[in-house]
Amino acid sequence: MKRIAVFTSGGDAPGMNACIRAVVRSAIYHGVEVYGIRRGFNGMIKGEFIKMDSSSVSNTIQKGGTILKSARSKEFMTPEGRQKAFEQLQKHGIEGLVAIGGNGTFAGANTFYQEHGIPCIGAPGTIDNDLYGTDFTIGYDTAVNTALDAIDKIRDTADSHERVFFVEVMGRDSGYIAMPCAIGGGAEIVMIPETHTPIDMVIDTLQNGWKRSKTSFIIIVAEGDEEGHAPDIAAKVQASIPEMDARVTILGHVQRGGSPTAADRMLASEIGIGAVEGLLNGKKNVMAGIVNSKLVYTPFLDTITKRKLINPRYNRMVEILSV
Ligand code: F6P
């Protein structure tokens, strides 16, 4: 393989730049030319290719976001869009791809491989940590630490004003961000899509807490929880407990930004190298991930169809630690 390309797609995540850097430098190390594709699959369709060298990625390992920009492409979901992307790759002589993104990115790459046969290796870049085939995704550790920092601050005001705070965190349909925020942030309750926490249970926990002289509470709500978003849940609880002084904070996109933690830089670097070396060793249509400290390659189909489970022990931890 003489020339490959790297791109970022879907929601950005801290550590994507560290991964781009690792891809670029390991390609050069192995004597392979490397191009960056700007704006994900949209840029692939439009031919936004830039030749990269070692200095293209200087001074980027510590930066949040993605220097290649990202997008969620509607056009790539159509066969016509994928055909245009294929023609652009051929025009630029690209023989292999490294796709940094989440399950939407890998679903697109999987279909693209079936139709056009361009080898592609995925690097799991998403704050959600919802990908099967890797213990952690690039950006997850940073996002959790950003959220925890905010929750610590919220706790100060919750304590001063003796309030109940409903804090909503991202994660799409997974509770991976919510769980360490609850345990590490000392929350009384965690509401995640993987486990059913009915509103009545929230009300009981609050009332029992007051009986035990607790005066402030933090409830972490994953955005995908089946009881709804934090404002709806808070309103329902408030209706049952009129004396409660409740506030809602939705952390939102603050969780996607910022300089990656050391753990994310390490993970991104290891996976970036693993993706390039996988391509050079003939792997295709798989995601590079780290499971139990080992580099593994998991078929795209598994990464998008199999669900990574949250350890049920963690729910019990929240219960025990909030007694
Ligand atoms: O997948 C990352 C993520 O931040 C999810 O946690 C969230 O549901 C979604 O992206 C938000 O997407 P957007 O930035 O397009 O609003």
py3Dmol code that shows the C-alpha trace and the ligand (Angstrom):
import py3Dmol

protein = """\
ATOM      1  CA  MET A   1       0.000   0.000   0.000  1.00  0.00           C
ATOM      2  CA  LYS A   2       1.545   3.281  -1.151  1.00  0.00           C
ATOM      3  CA  ARG A   3      -0.990   5.954  -0.193  1.00  0.00           C
ATOM      4  CA  ILE A   4      -3.633   6.146   2.501  1.00  0.00           C
ATOM      5  CA  ALA A   5      -6.005   8.810   3.804  1.00  0.00           C
ATOM      6  CA  VAL A   6      -7.324   9.674   7.252  1.00  0.00           C
ATOM      7  CA  PHE A   7     -10.498  11.535   8.211  1.00  0.00           C
ATOM      8  CA  THR A   8     -12.663  12.334  11.227  1.00  0.00           C
ATOM      9  CA  SER A   9     -16.414  11.947  11.124  1.00  0.00           C
ATOM     10  CA  GLY A  10     -19.440  12.316  13.429  1.00  0.00           C
ATOM     11  CA  GLY A  11     -19.240  14.141  16.756  1.00  0.00           C
ATOM     12  CA  ASP A  12     -15.776  15.448  17.537  1.00  0.00           C
ATOM     13  CA  ALA A  13     -13.950  14.082  20.576  1.00  0.00           C
ATOM     14  CA  PRO A  14     -10.849  15.184  22.499  1.00  0.00           C
ATOM     15  CA  GLY A  15      -7.914  13.082  21.311  1.00  0.00           C
ATOM     16  CA  MET A  16      -8.960  12.967  17.649  1.00  0.00           C
ATOM     17  CA  ASN A  17      -5.971  15.174  16.805  1.00  0.00           C
ATOM     18  CA  ALA A  18      -3.629  12.886  18.732  1.00  0.00           C
ATOM     19  CA  CYS A  19      -5.000  10.017  16.649  1.00  0.00           C
ATOM     20  CA  ILE A  20      -4.611  11.891  13.332  1.00  0.00           C
ATOM     21  CA  ARG A  21      -1.035  12.663  14.380  1.00  0.00           C
ATOM     22  CA  ALA A  22      -0.337   9.000  15.134  1.00  0.00           C
ATOM     23  CA  VAL A  23      -1.811   7.918  11.794  1.00  0.00           C
ATOM     24  CA  VAL A  24       0.198  10.498   9.831  1.00  0.00           C
ATOM     25  CA  ARG A  25       3.482   9.798  11.582  1.00  0.00           C
ATOM     26  CA  SER A  26       3.193   6.008  11.544  1.00  0.00           C
ATOM     27  CA  ALA A  27       2.325   6.083   7.817  1.00  0.00           C
ATOM     28  CA  ILE A  28       5.439   8.192   7.182  1.00  0.00           C
ATOM     29  CA  TYR A  29       7.479   5.878   9.446  1.00  0.00           C
ATOM     30  CA  HIS A  30       6.424   2.950   7.240  1.00  0.00           C
ATOM     31  CA  GLY A  31       7.150   4.829   4.008  1.00  0.00           C
ATOM     32  CA  VAL A  32       3.495   5.357   3.056  1.00  0.00           C
ATOM     33  CA  GLU A  33       2.111   8.653   1.719  1.00  0.00           C
ATOM     34  CA  VAL A  34      -0.754  10.066   3.735  1.00  0.00           C
ATOM     35  CA  TYR A  35      -3.579  12.461   2.912  1.00  0.00           C
ATOM     36  CA  GLY A  36      -6.053  14.112   5.237  1.00  0.00           C
ATOM     37  CA  ILE A  37      -9.669  14.359   4.103  1.00  0.00           C
ATOM     38  CA  ARG A  38     -11.416  17.438   5.465  1.00  0.00           C
ATOM     39  CA  ARG A  39     -15.034  17.406   6.746  1.00  0.00           C
ATOM     40  CA  GLY A  40     -15.457  13.640   6.931  1.00  0.00           C
ATOM     41  CA  PHE A  41     -17.476  11.817   4.274  1.00  0.00           C
ATOM     42  CA  ASN A  42     -18.737  15.169   2.904  1.00  0.00           C
ATOM     43  CA  GLY A  43     -15.159  16.161   2.121  1.00  0.00           C
ATOM     44  CA  MET A  44     -14.499  12.758   0.574  1.00  0.00           C
ATOM     45  CA  ILE A  45     -17.415  13.327  -1.817  1.00  0.00           C
ATOM     46  CA  LYS A  46     -16.247  16.840  -2.676  1.00  0.00           C
ATOM     47  CA  GLY A  47     -12.564  15.937  -3.012  1.00  0.00           C
ATOM     48  CA  GLU A  48     -11.219  17.930  -0.034  1.00  0.00           C
ATOM     49  CA  PHE A  49      -7.915  16.058   0.168  1.00  0.00           C
ATOM     50  CA  ILE A  50      -4.722  17.528   1.615  1.00  0.00           C
ATOM     51  CA  LYS A  51      -1.285  15.958   1.529  1.00  0.00           C
ATOM     52  CA  MET A  52       0.085  15.631   5.050  1.00  0.00           C
ATOM     53  CA  ASP A  53       3.635  15.414   6.317  1.00  0.00           C
ATOM     54  CA  SER A  54       5.121  15.157   9.756  1.00  0.00           C
ATOM     55  CA  SER A  55       4.915  18.907  10.354  1.00  0.00           C
ATOM     56  CA  SER A  56       1.189  18.998   9.411  1.00  0.00           C
ATOM     57  CA  VAL A  57       0.508  17.457  12.808  1.00  0.00           C
ATOM     58  CA  SER A  58       3.097  19.348  14.882  1.00  0.00           C
ATOM     59  CA  ASN A  59       1.705  21.015  17.987  1.00  0.00           C
ATOM     60  CA  THR A  60      -1.651  19.204  17.741  1.00  0.00           C
ATOM     61  CA  ILE A  61      -1.502  16.374  20.295  1.00  0.00           C
ATOM     62  CA  GLN A  62      -2.794  18.622  23.070  1.00  0.00           C
ATOM     63  CA  LYS A  63      -5.590  20.253  21.068  1.00  0.00           C
ATOM     64  CA  GLY A  64      -9.296  19.449  21.375  1.00  0.00           C
ATOM     65  CA  GLY A  65     -11.614  19.194  18.353  1.00  0.00           C
ATOM     66  CA  THR A  66     -10.267  17.954  15.043  1.00  0.00           C
ATOM     67  CA  ILE A  67      -7.882  19.798  12.725  1.00  0.00           C
ATOM     68  CA  LEU A  68      -9.500  17.943   9.796  1.00  0.00           C
ATOM     69  CA  LYS A  69     -13.012  19.153  10.811  1.00  0.00           C
ATOM     70  CA  SER A  70     -15.946  16.784  11.108  1.00  0.00           C
ATOM     71  CA  ALA A  71     -19.455  16.366   9.764  1.00  0.00           C
ATOM     72  CA  ARG A  72     -22.407  14.005   9.746  1.00  0.00           C
ATOM     73  CA  SER A  73     -22.938  13.382   6.026  1.00  0.00           C
ATOM     74  CA  LYS A  74     -26.424  12.798   4.613  1.00  0.00           C
ATOM     75  CA  GLU A  75     -25.123  12.487   1.048  1.00  0.00           C
ATOM     76  CA  PHE A  76     -22.833   9.576   1.958  1.00  0.00           C
ATOM     77  CA  MET A  77     -25.928   7.648   3.046  1.00  0.00           C
ATOM     78  CA  THR A  78     -26.969   7.463  -0.617  1.00  0.00           C
ATOM     79  CA  PRO A  79     -25.384   5.112  -3.203  1.00  0.00           C
ATOM     80  CA  GLU A  80     -24.802   8.161  -5.468  1.00  0.00           C
ATOM     81  CA  GLY A  81     -22.867   9.947  -2.700  1.00  0.00           C
ATOM     82  CA  ARG A  82     -20.729   6.875  -2.032  1.00  0.00           C
ATOM     83  CA  GLN A  83     -20.039   6.513  -5.772  1.00  0.00           C
ATOM     84  CA  LYS A  84     -18.763  10.111  -5.891  1.00  0.00           C
ATOM     85  CA  ALA A  85     -16.585   9.443  -2.827  1.00  0.00           C
ATOM     86  CA  PHE A  86     -15.152   6.327  -4.488  1.00  0.00           C
ATOM     87  CA  GLU A  87     -14.318   8.285  -7.649  1.00  0.00           C
ATOM     88  CA  GLN A  88     -12.500  10.932  -5.589  1.00  0.00           C
ATOM     89  CA  LEU A  89     -10.450   8.268  -3.791  1.00  0.00           C
ATOM     90  CA  GLN A  90      -9.505   6.713  -7.122  1.00  0.00           C
ATOM     91  CA  LYS A  91      -8.590  10.099  -8.576  1.00  0.00           C
ATOM     92  CA  HIS A  92      -6.242  10.710  -5.623  1.00  0.00           C
ATOM     93  CA  GLY A  93      -4.794   7.181  -5.708  1.00  0.00           C
ATOM     94  CA  ILE A  94      -5.919   6.348  -2.165  1.00  0.00           C
ATOM     95  CA  GLU A  95      -5.567   2.618  -1.441  1.00  0.00           C
ATOM     96  CA  GLY A  96      -6.635   2.524   2.207  1.00  0.00           C
ATOM     97  CA  LEU A  97      -8.548   4.615   4.735  1.00  0.00           C
ATOM     98  CA  VAL A  98      -8.420   5.298   8.459  1.00  0.00           C
ATOM     99  CA  ALA A  99     -11.812   6.505   9.731  1.00  0.00           C
ATOM    100  CA  ILE A 100     -11.813   8.148  13.164  1.00  0.00           C
ATOM    101  CA  GLY A 101     -15.351   8.281  14.533  1.00  0.00           C
ATOM    102  CA  GLY A 102     -18.223   6.435  16.160  1.00  0.00           C
ATOM    103  CA  ASN A 103     -20.857   3.912  15.141  1.00  0.00           C
ATOM    104  CA  GLY A 104     -22.426   6.107  12.410  1.00  0.00           C
ATOM    105  CA  THR A 105     -18.989   6.467  10.814  1.00  0.00           C
ATOM    106  CA  PHE A 106     -18.331   2.723  10.926  1.00  0.00           C
ATOM    107  CA  ALA A 107     -21.792   1.898   9.564  1.00  0.00           C
ATOM    108  CA  GLY A 108     -21.005   4.178   6.588  1.00  0.00           C
ATOM    109  CA  ALA A 109     -17.509   2.715   6.156  1.00  0.00           C
ATOM    110  CA  ASN A 110     -18.921  -0.815   6.308  1.00  0.00           C
ATOM    111  CA  THR A 111     -21.417  -0.161   3.500  1.00  0.00           C
ATOM    112  CA  PHE A 112     -18.738   1.646   1.497  1.00  0.00           C
ATOM    113  CA  TYR A 113     -16.426  -1.371   1.747  1.00  0.00           C
ATOM    114  CA  GLN A 114     -19.205  -3.756   0.622  1.00  0.00           C
ATOM    115  CA  GLU A 115     -19.905  -1.575  -2.424  1.00  0.00           C
ATOM    116  CA  HIS A 116     -16.447  -0.397  -3.452  1.00  0.00           C
ATOM    117  CA  GLY A 117     -13.926  -2.619  -1.645  1.00  0.00           C
ATOM    118  CA  ILE A 118     -11.590   0.135  -0.390  1.00  0.00           C
ATOM    119  CA  PRO A 119      -9.911  -1.227   2.769  1.00  0.00           C
ATOM    120  CA  CYS A 120     -10.801   0.828   5.810  1.00  0.00           C
ATOM    121  CA  ILE A 121      -9.786   0.601   9.463  1.00  0.00           C
ATOM    122  CA  GLY A 122     -11.727   2.437  12.147  1.00  0.00           C
ATOM    123  CA  ALA A 123     -10.356   4.254  15.174  1.00  0.00           C
ATOM    124  CA  PRO A 124     -12.991   4.647  17.918  1.00  0.00           C
ATOM    125  CA  GLY A 125     -13.317   8.403  18.427  1.00  0.00           C
ATOM    126  CA  THR A 126     -16.383   9.359  20.449  1.00  0.00           C
ATOM    127  CA  ILE A 127     -17.018  10.672  23.950  1.00  0.00           C
ATOM    128  CA  ASP A 128     -19.859   8.133  24.345  1.00  0.00           C
ATOM    129  CA  ASN A 129     -17.702   5.003  24.880  1.00  0.00           C
ATOM    130  CA  ASP A 130     -20.516   3.006  23.316  1.00  0.00           C
ATOM    131  CA  LEU A 131     -18.462   0.951  20.855  1.00  0.00           C
ATOM    132  CA  TYR A 132     -18.106  -2.796  21.198  1.00  0.00           C
ATOM    133  CA  GLY A 133     -14.494  -3.890  20.559  1.00  0.00           C
ATOM    134  CA  THR A 134     -12.613  -1.469  22.781  1.00  0.00           C
ATOM    135  CA  ASP A 135     -12.641  -0.939  26.528  1.00  0.00           C
ATOM    136  CA  PHE A 136     -12.491   2.821  26.028  1.00  0.00           C
ATOM    137  CA  THR A 137     -13.048   5.176  23.113  1.00  0.00           C
ATOM    138  CA  ILE A 138     -10.874   8.199  22.337  1.00  0.00           C
ATOM    139  CA  GLY A 139     -12.358  11.249  24.089  1.00  0.00           C
ATOM    140  CA  TYR A 140     -14.317   9.404  26.758  1.00  0.00           C
ATOM    141  CA  ASP A 141     -11.858   9.944  29.611  1.00  0.00           C
ATOM    142  CA  THR A 142     -11.591  13.667  28.866  1.00  0.00           C
ATOM    143  CA  ALA A 143     -15.379  14.069  28.610  1.00  0.00           C
ATOM    144  CA  VAL A 144     -15.941  12.324  31.939  1.00  0.00           C
ATOM    145  CA  ASN A 145     -13.325  14.489  33.637  1.00  0.00           C
ATOM    146  CA  THR A 146     -14.855  17.651  32.145  1.00  0.00           C
ATOM    147  CA  ALA A 147     -18.293  16.615  33.375  1.00  0.00           C
ATOM    148  CA  LEU A 148     -16.958  15.703  36.820  1.00  0.00           C
ATOM    149  CA  ASP A 149     -15.296  19.068  37.153  1.00  0.00           C
ATOM    150  CA  ALA A 150     -18.655  20.743  36.455  1.00  0.00           C
ATOM    151  CA  ILE A 151     -20.497  18.427  38.861  1.00  0.00           C
ATOM    152  CA  ASP A 152     -18.035  19.283  41.661  1.00  0.00           C
ATOM    153  CA  LYS A 153     -18.911  22.942  41.133  1.00  0.00           C
ATOM    154  CA  ILE A 154     -22.633  22.222  41.062  1.00  0.00           C
ATOM    155  CA  ARG A 155     -22.258  20.340  44.345  1.00  0.00           C
ATOM    156  CA  ASP A 156     -20.955  23.503  46.027  1.00  0.00           C
ATOM    157  CA  THR A 157     -24.093  25.438  45.189  1.00  0.00           C
ATOM    158  CA  ALA A 158     -26.370  22.431  45.837  1.00  0.00           C
ATOM    159  CA  ASP A 159     -24.892  22.195  49.309  1.00  0.00           C
ATOM    160  CA  SER A 160     -25.042  25.946  50.045  1.00  0.00           C
ATOM    161  CA  HIS A 161     -28.688  26.254  48.988  1.00  0.00           C
ATOM    162  CA  GLU A 162     -29.827  22.772  50.090  1.00  0.00           C
ATOM    163  CA  ARG A 163     -31.109  21.978  46.627  1.00  0.00           C
ATOM    164  CA  VAL A 164     -31.701  18.965  44.433  1.00  0.00           C
ATOM    165  CA  PHE A 165     -29.768  19.173  41.155  1.00  0.00           C
ATOM    166  CA  PHE A 166     -30.674  17.118  38.106  1.00  0.00           C
ATOM    167  CA  VAL A 167     -27.551  17.099  35.936  1.00  0.00           C
ATOM    168  CA  GLU A 168     -27.906  15.800  32.384  1.00  0.00           C
ATOM    169  CA  VAL A 169     -24.847  14.365  30.671  1.00  0.00           C
ATOM    170  CA  MET A 170     -24.327  13.233  27.068  1.00  0.00           C
ATOM    171  CA  GLY A 171     -23.876   9.650  25.885  1.00  0.00           C
ATOM    172  CA  ARG A 172     -26.599   9.231  23.266  1.00  0.00           C
ATOM    173  CA  ASP A 173     -28.285   5.901  24.176  1.00  0.00           C
ATOM    174  CA  SER A 174     -25.563   4.807  26.577  1.00  0.00           C
ATOM    175  CA  GLY A 175     -24.931   5.514  30.266  1.00  0.00           C
ATOM    176  CA  TYR A 176     -21.157   5.239  30.043  1.00  0.00           C
ATOM    177  CA  ILE A 177     -20.567   8.929  30.714  1.00  0.00           C
ATOM    178  CA  ALA A 178     -23.244   9.094  33.414  1.00  0.00           C
ATOM    179  CA  MET A 179     -21.944   6.208  35.521  1.00  0.00           C
ATOM    180  CA  PRO A 180     -18.455   7.479  36.462  1.00  0.00           C
ATOM    181  CA  CYS A 181     -19.951  10.968  36.866  1.00  0.00           C
ATOM    182  CA  ALA A 182     -22.356   9.529  39.455  1.00  0.00           C
ATOM    183  CA  ILE A 183     -19.767   7.460  41.320  1.00  0.00           C
ATOM    184  CA  GLY A 184     -16.946  10.014  41.077  1.00  0.00           C
ATOM    185  CA  GLY A 185     -19.263  12.974  41.671  1.00  0.00           C
ATOM    186  CA  GLY A 186     -20.873  11.448  44.760  1.00  0.00           C
ATOM    187  CA  ALA A 187     -24.377  11.463  43.269  1.00  0.00           C
ATOM    188  CA  GLU A 188     -27.341   9.975  45.105  1.00  0.00           C
ATOM    189  CA  ILE A 189     -29.033   8.622  41.988  1.00  0.00           C
ATOM    190  CA  VAL A 190     -27.989   7.736  38.434  1.00  0.00           C
ATOM    191  CA  MET A 191     -30.497   7.332  35.615  1.00  0.00           C
ATOM    192  CA  ILE A 192     -29.140   5.495  32.559  1.00  0.00           C
ATOM    193  CA  PRO A 193     -30.760   3.799  29.549  1.00  0.00           C
ATOM    194  CA  GLU A 194     -29.301   0.399  30.492  1.00  0.00           C
ATOM    195  CA  THR A 195     -31.142   0.247  33.834  1.00  0.00           C
ATOM    196  CA  HIS A 196     -34.698   1.249  34.583  1.00  0.00           C
ATOM    197  CA  THR A 197     -34.959   3.861  37.363  1.00  0.00           C
ATOM    198  CA  PRO A 198     -38.651   4.786  37.679  1.00  0.00           C
ATOM    199  CA  ILE A 199     -39.605   8.306  38.824  1.00  0.00           C
ATOM    200  CA  ASP A 200     -41.230   6.774  41.948  1.00  0.00           C
ATOM    201  CA  MET A 201     -37.868   5.331  42.946  1.00  0.00           C
ATOM    202  CA  VAL A 202     -36.290   8.790  42.594  1.00  0.00           C
ATOM    203  CA  ILE A 203     -39.015  10.274  44.808  1.00  0.00           C
ATOM    204  CA  ASP A 204     -38.531   7.533  47.457  1.00  0.00           C
ATOM    205  CA  THR A 205     -34.758   7.996  47.481  1.00  0.00           C
ATOM    206  CA  LEU A 206     -35.092  11.747  47.971  1.00  0.00           C
ATOM    207  CA  GLN A 207     -37.665  11.370  50.747  1.00  0.00           C
ATOM    208  CA  ASN A 208     -35.597   8.738  52.551  1.00  0.00           C
ATOM    209  CA  GLY A 209     -32.570  11.009  52.246  1.00  0.00           C
ATOM    210  CA  TRP A 210     -34.380  13.931  53.852  1.00  0.00           C
ATOM    211  CA  LYS A 211     -35.452  11.644  56.703  1.00  0.00           C
ATOM    212  CA  ARG A 212     -31.766  10.866  57.235  1.00  0.00           C
ATOM    213  CA  SER A 213     -31.017  14.632  57.349  1.00  0.00           C
ATOM    214  CA  LYS A 214     -29.448  14.896  53.887  1.00  0.00           C
ATOM    215  CA  THR A 215     -30.035  18.390  52.614  1.00  0.00           C
ATOM    216  CA  SER A 216     -28.691  18.365  49.070  1.00  0.00           C
ATOM    217  CA  PHE A 217     -28.773  15.820  46.281  1.00  0.00           C
ATOM    218  CA  ILE A 218     -27.182  15.277  42.888  1.00  0.00           C
ATOM    219  CA  ILE A 219     -29.038  13.156  40.347  1.00  0.00           C
ATOM    220  CA  ILE A 220     -27.128  12.292  37.180  1.00  0.00           C
ATOM    221  CA  VAL A 221     -29.381  11.762  34.168  1.00  0.00           C
ATOM    222  CA  ALA A 222     -28.011  10.234  30.964  1.00  0.00           C
ATOM    223  CA  GLU A 223     -29.532  12.054  27.978  1.00  0.00           C
ATOM    224  CA  GLY A 224     -30.886   8.761  26.613  1.00  0.00           C
ATOM    225  CA  ASP A 225     -32.678   7.680  29.795  1.00  0.00           C
ATOM    226  CA  GLU A 226     -36.104   6.203  29.133  1.00  0.00           C
ATOM    227  CA  GLU A 227     -37.795   8.468  31.720  1.00  0.00           C
ATOM    228  CA  GLY A 228     -36.919  11.455  29.508  1.00  0.00           C
ATOM    229  CA  HIS A 229     -34.601  14.444  29.699  1.00  0.00           C
ATOM    230  CA  ALA A 230     -33.582  16.061  32.985  1.00  0.00           C
ATOM    231  CA  PRO A 231     -36.106  18.967  32.789  1.00  0.00           C
ATOM    232  CA  ASP A 232     -39.045  16.531  32.311  1.00  0.00           C
ATOM    233  CA  ILE A 233     -37.858  14.267  35.115  1.00  0.00           C
ATOM    234  CA  ALA A 234     -37.302  17.229  37.463  1.00  0.00           C
ATOM    235  CA  ALA A 235     -40.802  18.558  36.688  1.00  0.00           C
ATOM    236  CA  LYS A 236     -42.409  15.196  37.458  1.00  0.00           C
ATOM    237  CA  VAL A 237     -40.526  14.843  40.753  1.00  0.00           C
ATOM    238  CA  GLN A 238     -41.304  18.460  41.668  1.00  0.00           C
ATOM    239  CA  ALA A 239     -45.011  17.800  41.158  1.00  0.00           C
ATOM    240  CA  SER A 240     -44.855  15.048  43.806  1.00  0.00           C
ATOM    241  CA  ILE A 241     -42.616  16.957  46.220  1.00  0.00           C
ATOM    242  CA  PRO A 242     -43.702  20.635  46.101  1.00  0.00           C
ATOM    243  CA  GLU A 243     -41.331  21.628  48.929  1.00  0.00           C
ATOM    244  CA  MET A 244     -38.270  20.434  46.938  1.00  0.00           C
ATOM    245  CA  ASP A 245     -35.983  23.207  45.613  1.00  0.00           C
ATOM    246  CA  ALA A 246     -34.876  21.673  42.315  1.00  0.00           C
ATOM    247  CA  ARG A 247     -32.561  22.937  39.588  1.00  0.00           C
ATOM    248  CA  VAL A 248     -31.560  21.425  36.253  1.00  0.00           C
ATOM    249  CA  THR A 249     -28.183  21.690  34.522  1.00  0.00           C
ATOM    250  CA  ILE A 250     -27.626  20.249  31.057  1.00  0.00           C
ATOM    251  CA  LEU A 251     -23.871  20.009  30.528  1.00  0.00           C
ATOM    252  CA  GLY A 252     -24.176  19.668  26.735  1.00  0.00           C
ATOM    253  CA  HIS A 253     -21.342  20.257  24.314  1.00  0.00           C
ATOM    254  CA  VAL A 254     -18.896  21.454  26.963  1.00  0.00           C
ATOM    255  CA  GLN A 255     -18.279  17.692  27.344  1.00  0.00           C
ATOM    256  CA  ARG A 256     -16.985  17.443  23.772  1.00  0.00           C
ATOM    257  CA  GLY A 257     -14.307  20.128  24.006  1.00  0.00           C
ATOM    258  CA  GLY A 258     -10.979  20.729  25.655  1.00  0.00           C
ATOM    259  CA  SER A 259      -7.484  19.364  25.747  1.00  0.00           C
ATOM    260  CA  PRO A 260      -7.352  15.546  25.900  1.00  0.00           C
ATOM    261  CA  THR A 261      -6.242  13.868  29.120  1.00  0.00           C
ATOM    262  CA  ALA A 262      -3.043  11.814  29.249  1.00  0.00           C
ATOM    263  CA  ALA A 263      -5.151   8.631  29.020  1.00  0.00           C
ATOM    264  CA  ASP A 264      -6.841   9.848  25.823  1.00  0.00           C
ATOM    265  CA  ARG A 265      -3.547  10.908  24.234  1.00  0.00           C
ATOM    266  CA  MET A 266      -2.059   7.473  24.969  1.00  0.00           C
ATOM    267  CA  LEU A 267      -5.107   5.630  23.669  1.00  0.00           C
ATOM    268  CA  ALA A 268      -5.333   7.782  20.527  1.00  0.00           C
ATOM    269  CA  SER A 269      -1.627   7.293  19.788  1.00  0.00           C
ATOM    270  CA  GLU A 270      -1.740   3.527  20.267  1.00  0.00           C
ATOM    271  CA  ILE A 271      -4.881   3.099  18.191  1.00  0.00           C
ATOM    272  CA  GLY A 272      -3.625   5.436  15.438  1.00  0.00           C
ATOM    273  CA  ILE A 273      -0.479   3.354  15.016  1.00  0.00           C
ATOM    274  CA  GLY A 274      -2.544   0.131  15.267  1.00  0.00           C
ATOM    275  CA  ALA A 275      -4.882   1.345  12.514  1.00  0.00           C
ATOM    276  CA  VAL A 276      -2.060   2.065  10.052  1.00  0.00           C
ATOM    277  CA  GLU A 277      -0.176  -1.141  10.833  1.00  0.00           C
ATOM    278  CA  GLY A 278      -3.437  -3.091  10.523  1.00  0.00           C
ATOM    279  CA  LEU A 279      -4.022  -1.647   7.050  1.00  0.00           C
ATOM    280  CA  LEU A 280      -0.453  -2.482   6.020  1.00  0.00           C
ATOM    281  CA  ASN A 281      -0.926  -6.033   7.292  1.00  0.00           C
ATOM    282  CA  GLY A 282      -3.990  -6.519   5.101  1.00  0.00           C
ATOM    283  CA  LYS A 283      -6.742  -5.932   7.656  1.00  0.00           C
ATOM    284  CA  LYS A 284      -9.890  -4.270   6.399  1.00  0.00           C
ATOM    285  CA  ASN A 285     -13.387  -3.388   7.496  1.00  0.00           C
ATOM    286  CA  VAL A 286     -12.443  -3.600  11.179  1.00  0.00           C
ATOM    287  CA  MET A 287     -12.033  -1.208  14.097  1.00  0.00           C
ATOM    288  CA  ALA A 288      -8.760  -1.076  16.033  1.00  0.00           C
ATOM    289  CA  GLY A 289      -9.402  -1.054  19.776  1.00  0.00           C
ATOM    290  CA  ILE A 290      -7.771  -1.864  23.082  1.00  0.00           C
ATOM    291  CA  VAL A 291      -9.300  -4.674  25.144  1.00  0.00           C
ATOM    292  CA  ASN A 292      -7.574  -5.739  28.365  1.00  0.00           C
ATOM    293  CA  SER A 293      -4.476  -3.752  27.322  1.00  0.00           C
ATOM    294  CA  LYS A 294      -4.189  -5.608  23.997  1.00  0.00           C
ATOM    295  CA  LEU A 295      -4.648  -4.183  20.512  1.00  0.00           C
ATOM    296  CA  VAL A 296      -7.550  -5.997  18.833  1.00  0.00           C
ATOM    297  CA  TYR A 297      -9.392  -5.642  15.528  1.00  0.00           C
ATOM    298  CA  THR A 298     -13.163  -6.075  15.584  1.00  0.00           C
ATOM    299  CA  PRO A 299     -15.330  -6.290  12.426  1.00  0.00           C
ATOM    300  CA  PHE A 300     -17.277  -3.066  11.813  1.00  0.00           C
ATOM    301  CA  LEU A 301     -20.485  -5.076  11.828  1.00  0.00           C
ATOM    302  CA  ASP A 302     -19.838  -6.204  15.418  1.00  0.00           C
ATOM    303  CA  THR A 303     -18.899  -2.721  16.594  1.00  0.00           C
ATOM    304  CA  ILE A 304     -22.211  -1.343  15.352  1.00  0.00           C
ATOM    305  CA  THR A 305     -24.536  -4.215  16.234  1.00  0.00           C
ATOM    306  CA  LYS A 306     -23.193  -5.584  19.530  1.00  0.00           C
ATOM    307  CA  ARG A 307     -23.848  -3.671  22.722  1.00  0.00           C
ATOM    308  CA  LYS A 308     -21.089  -3.003  25.232  1.00  0.00           C
ATOM    309  CA  LEU A 309     -22.601  -3.570  28.668  1.00  0.00           C
ATOM    310  CA  ILE A 310     -22.064  -1.440  31.745  1.00  0.00           C
ATOM    311  CA  ASN A 311     -20.961  -3.466  34.752  1.00  0.00           C
ATOM    312  CA  PRO A 312     -24.060  -3.911  36.991  1.00  0.00           C
ATOM    313  CA  ARG A 313     -21.744  -3.643  40.003  1.00  0.00           C
ATOM    314  CA  TYR A 314     -21.606   0.112  39.356  1.00  0.00           C
ATOM    315  CA  ASN A 315     -25.347   0.618  40.061  1.00  0.00           C
ATOM    316  CA  ARG A 316     -24.864  -1.091  43.415  1.00  0.00           C
ATOM    317  CA  MET A 317     -21.878   1.154  44.129  1.00  0.00           C
ATOM    318  CA  VAL A 318     -24.022   4.272  43.660  1.00  0.00           C
ATOM    319  CA  GLU A 319     -26.603   2.832  46.073  1.00  0.00           C
ATOM    320  CA  ILE A 320     -24.036   1.879  48.733  1.00  0.00           C
ATOM    321  CA  LEU A 321     -22.041   5.095  48.491  1.00  0.00           C
ATOM    322  CA  SER A 322     -25.090   7.359  48.810  1.00  0.00           C
ATOM    323  CA  VAL A 323     -26.415   5.739  51.993  1.00  0.00           C
TER     324      VAL A 323
END
"""
ligand_1 = """\
16
F6P
O -21.866 11.077 19.893
C -21.386 12.161 20.598
C -22.520 13.070 21.025
O -21.974 14.169 21.723
C -23.612 12.401 21.837
O -23.263 12.223 23.191
C -24.762 13.356 21.630
O -25.998 12.685 21.762
C -24.562 13.809 20.200
O -23.193 13.564 19.886
C -24.884 15.254 19.948
O -24.729 15.491 18.579
P -24.688 16.929 17.917
O -23.381 17.565 18.262
O -24.807 16.661 16.469
O -25.815 17.700 18.506
"""
view = py3Dmol.view(width=600, height=400)
view.addModel(protein, "pdb")
view.setStyle({"model": 0}, {"cartoon": {"style": "trace"}})
view.addModel(ligand_1, "xyz")
view.setStyle({"model": 1}, {"stick": {}})
view.zoomTo()
view.show()
